[in-house]
Amino acid sequence: MQVTETREGEVIQLSVEGRVDTTTAPDLQKQILDAFQKVRHVVIDFMNVEYISSAGLRALLLGQKTATSKGGSLKILNVNDAVKQVFDMSGFSKILTIE
């Protein structure tokens, strides 16, 4: 998994590529939390994510809780059908802002 960070004003976008699984989720979680140390609004682009595990869901949940506690926002963009199905089945589609 690779994550590329870009910043536009008060928004950081994290573009994720590859699999978000038990091995890579801690790195994603760290990058999300680091982004929230700099800004209150984080966008995560999942265009090139082919798979997410429960560990990845946990990282996103922690990001969502951090956004809420800071009065900010976390958005997830460009989710493919396979990952969207995981979000739907786990109930995360109701917790996360997915566009």
Secondary structure as UniProt FT lines:
FT   STRAND          2..8
FT   TURN            9..10
FT   STRAND          11..20
FT   TURN            22..24
FT   HELIX           25..38
FT   STRAND          41..52
FT   HELIX           54..69
FT   TURN            70..71
FT   STRAND          73..77
FT   HELIX           81..90
FT   HELIX           92..95
FT   STRAND          97..98
//
